[in-house]
Structure formats: structure tokens, C-alpha cells
Amino acid sequence: MMKAIKVENKTPLLVDVPEPIGDGVEVKVVSASICGSDIHMMSLGAFGDHIIGHEFSGITEDGKAVAIETLGGCGHCYFCSEGSAFHCESGFSLMGVNEDGGMAEFIKVPAERLLILPSGLDVRTACLVEPLAVAVHGVTRSRARQGERVLVIGAGPIGLAAGAVLRSRNITYDIIARYDHQKSVAETIRGGLVPDGHYDLVIDAVGSSASLQEAVQFVRPVGRIALLGVFWEAVELTAEFCGKEPELISSTGYRCGGSGSSFREAGEILHQYPDLATALVTHRFPLDGVAEAFATAANRALGSIKVVFDIAAQ
């Protein structure tokens, strides 16, 4: 048996489950982080009887340090061949959501979903590769480029990850941060904290009616608004949006597999900027600290950005 986290009655619990069997490469999970989507889905009662956690890293049986591309599809349809497994014609799979995930001591993973980490990258922080990959995909879809005025709304994990991607591409940007600890991290990854005027591109990393309305206010006429935050409720577009004629660009998930993998670029960014992991990971808990960990992650006022479970020693 092994320890793992499941959700029962909208509450995360540490439980004993059988160790994984079947096909795939066995990975000893070293670290797993809590995503804002985990908290939202838990509150909606959206989890089934699966081990949760779609941001994690670990060590294979032959000693390789890896991050895990948790999104997958059939591997054969048009969208999968294009690296867009989220749009798989047979339906996507996501570890930790509709199949077992990584908040556990061990997991079996298809070999093609393993990213061998660059030498020197700490596997304890490589759980950040997944949210960074989401930001890589979103920034790529936004068509952000050097010389543009770029604003990021929201300095939670995805907003700060988007800032890190922009930094790695030598694109200057401003960022709107709500809390003092977020402002401190934003400065670490070189984001300007005083938005001014209108922007060619506004990246909404919050996902609410208020943040979208703020994006409309800051975007220049015929500019672009990229949506990296997940909208869990319906939002409204006002007459100001229609009058400005901005392009609205949505982004979900990341590109999978091959040379165009968002994971590959995300791993390189994390390796290139070791200060990023230090800045983003604000709290660490053992698996048996599940209740406190999720409470901390759910309350940004407590100073949390990324909350990580330390599951196994390297």
C-alpha cells in the first residue's frame, strides 16, 4: 500500500491505496504542487475516485529525474498529431482529474509523457514545469513580441509564470499584483508594477468578469487580450469591448510531445532562472499535511503563491 490524496465530499484526504500496477514507467514522486484548478474543481464536487494532482515530478526506476506531461490524448487523431491533446477527437485525459495523478508516493506514467530534466535542475522544484508549460502555450498563442507594450493582470502562479516566459523571451512587461508578497515576486522576475496607459497586449491570468473588464480598459483599440485564467463562471462583455475591437485569444493546456512541446521550453526556463522556483514556491508540506496545505493554497492573503508537497527524498 502507499499514501495518496483523494477528494471525498469536497474535502482532500490522505488515504491508503494499492501501489500502481500495469503498463508504463514507474515514477517515485518527489514533489507535487497544488493548482488553483484543484481547489475550484474540489469546491464543485468535480473529482471522482481518482488520486488528484496534475503538477508533479519524480524519479524513474532507473534513476532519471523527470517532469510529467500530464495531459494526453489518443495520439493518432489530427489534434494529437499537432500536439493539441486537449482537443483530442476521442477526448483528452489529464492525470489527477479524470485518471490517477501525482499526489501519491508512486505513479505509472506512459514513457512518452516523461520529460528528462536538464542536468542541475532540482527535481524538488520541477513540479513547476507543468504550470510553466501552461504559460508557455498561452504566451505563444498571444503572439507577444519584443517592442510591444504588454500587461499581465494577476500575479498568482499563472500570471507570474507568464511573466517568467516573457522574461525568457526578452519581452518587457508590466504586471498587476494584488498582494505585497506577489509584488515582491513580480519584481524578482522583472515585472513593472505600475501599469500606465494602454497596451498592445493584455494577458488576463485571473479569469473573472472583473479582470476581463480591467483588460478591456487597459488594451489599446484593435489590440489583443489573451485569456490564461480559467473562467469558472459566465462573464460579460461590455460596449467598451465592442468599441475597442480587440482580438480575444483563449488558451488552455499546452502543446504536447516532440520538439514543439511546451514542457520542453518550460523545463529550460526553470533551469535558466533558478531564482524563479525560489520565488514561486512559498510553502512546503508533507503529504500528511494535506488539510493545512490546501487551506494555505486557497487563501492568498496567507502569503502563498505555490504550495508544494514534499513526498520523497531524491
Rosetta blueprint (number, residue, H / E / L):
1 M L
2 M E
3 K E
4 A E
5 I E
6 K E
7 V E
8 E E
9 N L
10 K L
11 T E
12 P E
13 L E
14 L E
15 V E
16 D E
17 V E
18 P L
19 E L
20 P L
21 I L
22 G L
23 D L
24 G L
25 V E
26 E E
27 V E
28 K E
29 V E
30 V E
31 S E
32 A E
33 S E
34 I L
35 C L
36 G H
37 S H
38 D H
39 I H
40 H H
41 M H
42 M H
43 S H
44 L L
45 G L
46 A L
47 F L
48 G L
49 D L
50 H L
51 I L
52 I L
53 G L
54 H L
55 E L
56 F E
57 S E
58 G E
59 I E
60 T E
61 E L
62 D L
63 G L
64 K L
65 A E
66 V E
67 A E
68 I E
69 E L
70 T L
71 L E
72 G E
73 G L
74 C L
75 G L
76 H L
77 C L
78 Y H
79 F H
80 C H
81 S H
82 E L
83 G L
84 S L
85 A H
86 F H
87 H H
88 C L
89 E L
90 S L
91 G L
92 F L
93 S E
94 L E
95 M E
96 G L
97 V L
98 N L
99 E E
100 D L
101 G L
102 G L
103 M L
104 A E
105 E L
106 F E
107 I E
108 K E
109 V E
110 P L
111 A H
112 E H
113 R H
114 L E
115 L E
116 I E
117 L L
118 P L
119 S L
120 G L
121 L L
122 D L
123 V L
124 R L
125 T L
126 A H
127 C H
128 L H
129 V H
130 E H
131 P H
132 L H
133 A H
134 V H
135 A H
136 V H
137 H H
138 G H
139 V H
140 T H
141 R H
142 S H
143 R L
144 A L
145 R L
146 Q L
147 G L
148 E L
149 R L
150 V E
151 L E
152 V E
153 I E
154 G L
155 A L
156 G L
157 P H
158 I H
159 G H
160 L H
161 A H
162 A H
163 G H
164 A H
165 V H
166 L H
167 R H
168 S H
169 R L
170 N L
171 I L
172 T L
173 Y L
174 D E
175 I E
176 I E
177 A L
178 R L
179 Y L
180 D H
181 H H
182 Q H
183 K H
184 S H
185 V H
186 A H
187 E H
188 T H
189 I L
190 R L
191 G L
192 G E
193 L L
194 V L
195 P L
196 D L
197 G L
198 H L
199 Y E
200 D E
201 L E
202 V E
203 I E
204 D E
205 A L
206 V L
207 G L
208 S L
209 S H
210 A H
211 S H
212 L H
213 Q H
214 E H
215 A H
216 V H
217 Q H
218 F H
219 V E
220 R E
221 P E
222 V E
223 G E
224 R E
225 I E
226 A E
227 L E
228 L L
229 G L
230 V L
231 F L
232 W L
233 E L
234 A L
235 V L
236 E L
237 L L
238 T L
239 A H
240 E H
241 F H
242 C H
243 G H
244 K H
245 E L
246 P L
247 E E
248 L E
249 I E
250 S E
251 S L
252 T L
253 G L
254 Y L
255 R L
256 C L
257 G L
258 G L
259 S L
260 G L
261 S L
262 S H
263 F H
264 R H
265 E H
266 A H
267 G H
268 E H
269 I H
270 L H
271 H H
272 Q H
273 Y L
274 P H
275 D H
276 L H
277 A H
278 T H
279 A H
280 L H
281 V E
282 T E
283 H E
284 R E
285 F E
286 P L
287 L H
288 D H
289 G H
290 V H
291 A H
292 E H
293 A H
294 F H
295 A H
296 T H
297 A H
298 A H
299 N L
300 R H
301 A H
302 L H
303 G L
304 S L
305 I L
306 K E
307 V E
308 V E
309 F E
310 D E
311 I L
312 A L
313 A L
314 Q L
